Amino acid sequence: MSKREELIGKYADDIRQKIGEEPDMDLLRKVTIGCGPSIYNADSATVASSQPSELETVKNNFLIKKLGLSDGPKLDEGIAAVVEKYGQSERNKYRAVMYYLLTRHFGKEAVYG
């Protein structure tokens, strides 16, 4: 099994255990691949949701540039909803899982079609 496949399995387990949902494995795989090499670096593989600059990066680089959403309060609300769903106190929020949840939250699965 490749390192990427191992990580996808870990992300799927995270979704099952921490969010209580069965992940759409096809979408999760595509979102993970879309994260590129960042998933292999301990620092960039996770999102520090307590740092406003990190959330701003997620908003600008993922929601606006990747998903094509327009900036506005809805983006901040969506990020807050996903952080709440993942668990505020959850220290390790995997970037691929956050992006997967944001993609589903905003109904932008077609971006990965």
MARNU-876552 format. One record per residue (C-alpha): residue in three letters; x, y, z. Coordinates in Angstrom, 1 decimal, always signed. Layout:
# residues N
ALA X Y Z
...
END
This chain:
# residues 113
MET +0.0 +0.0 +0.0
SER +1.4 +3.4 -0.9
LYS +1.9 +6.1 +1.6
ARG -0.9 +8.2 +0.1
GLU -3.3 +5.2 +0.3
GLU -2.3 +4.8 +4.0
LEU -3.1 +8.5 +4.6
ILE -6.4 +8.3 +2.8
GLY -7.3 +5.4 +5.1
LYS -6.3 +7.4 +8.1
TYR -8.4 +10.4 +6.9
ALA -11.4 +8.1 +6.4
ASP -11.1 +6.7 +9.9
ASP -10.9 +10.3 +11.2
ILE -14.2 +11.1 +9.4
ARG -15.9 +8.0 +10.8
GLN -14.6 +8.4 +14.4
LYS -14.6 +12.2 +14.9
ILE -17.5 +13.3 +12.7
GLY -19.6 +10.1 +12.7
GLU -20.1 +9.9 +9.0
GLU -19.2 +7.4 +6.3
PRO -16.9 +9.2 +3.9
ASP -17.3 +9.4 +0.2
MET -14.1 +7.6 -0.6
ASP -13.9 +8.8 -4.2
LEU -14.2 +12.4 -3.2
LEU -11.8 +12.0 -0.2
ARG -9.2 +10.4 -2.6
LYS -9.5 +13.3 -5.1
VAL -9.3 +16.0 -2.4
THR -6.3 +14.3 -0.8
ILE -4.6 +14.1 -4.2
GLY -5.4 +17.8 -4.7
CYS -3.6 +18.7 -1.5
GLY -0.4 +17.6 -3.2
PRO +2.8 +17.1 -1.2
SER +1.5 +19.0 +1.8
ILE +0.0 +15.8 +3.2
TYR +3.5 +14.3 +3.7
ASN +4.8 +17.2 +5.8
ALA +3.9 +17.1 +9.5
ASP +3.4 +20.9 +9.7
SER +1.4 +21.4 +6.5
ALA -0.6 +18.2 +6.8
THR -2.7 +19.7 +9.6
VAL -4.7 +22.9 +10.0
ALA -4.2 +25.0 +13.1
SER -7.7 +26.1 +13.5
SER -6.9 +28.3 +16.5
GLN -4.7 +30.5 +14.3
PRO -6.5 +33.2 +12.3
SER -3.7 +33.4 +9.7
GLU -4.1 +29.6 +9.1
LEU -7.8 +29.9 +8.5
GLU -7.3 +32.9 +6.2
THR -4.9 +30.7 +4.2
VAL -7.5 +28.0 +4.0
LYS -10.1 +30.6 +2.9
ASN -7.9 +32.2 +0.2
ASN -6.0 +29.2 -1.2
PHE -8.7 +26.6 -1.0
LEU -12.2 +28.1 -0.9
ILE -11.6 +31.1 -3.2
LYS -8.8 +29.8 -5.5
LYS -9.6 +26.1 -5.7
LEU -13.4 +26.0 -5.2
GLY -14.0 +29.3 -6.9
LEU -16.1 +30.8 -4.1
SER -16.5 +34.5 -3.7
ASP -15.1 +36.1 -0.5
GLY -17.6 +37.1 +2.1
PRO -18.9 +36.2 +5.6
LYS -20.4 +32.9 +4.3
LEU -16.8 +31.6 +3.9
ASP -15.9 +32.4 +7.5
GLU -19.2 +30.9 +8.7
GLY -18.5 +27.7 +6.6
ILE -15.0 +27.3 +8.1
ALA -16.3 +27.8 +11.6
ALA -19.1 +25.2 +11.0
VAL -16.5 +22.7 +9.7
VAL -14.1 +23.4 +12.6
GLU -17.1 +22.9 +15.0
LYS -18.1 +19.7 +13.3
TYR -14.5 +18.3 +13.4
GLY -14.2 +19.4 +17.0
GLN -12.9 +22.6 +18.4
SER -10.7 +20.8 +20.9
GLU -9.4 +18.3 +18.3
ARG -5.7 +19.2 +18.1
ASN -4.9 +17.4 +14.8
LYS -7.3 +18.6 +12.1
TYR -6.0 +17.0 +8.9
ARG -5.9 +19.4 +6.0
ALA -7.3 +16.8 +3.6
VAL -10.2 +16.1 +5.9
MET -10.9 +19.9 +6.4
TYR -10.9 +20.4 +2.7
TYR -13.1 +17.4 +2.2
LEU -15.6 +18.7 +4.8
LEU -15.5 +22.2 +3.3
THR -16.1 +20.8 -0.2
ARG -19.2 +19.0 +1.0
HIS -20.3 +22.0 +3.2
PHE -20.3 +24.3 +0.2
GLY -21.7 +21.7 -2.3
LYS -18.7 +22.0 -4.6
GLU -18.0 +18.2 -5.2
ALA -18.3 +18.9 -8.9
VAL -14.9 +20.7 -8.7
TYR -13.4 +17.3 -8.2
GLY -15.6 +15.6 -10.9
END
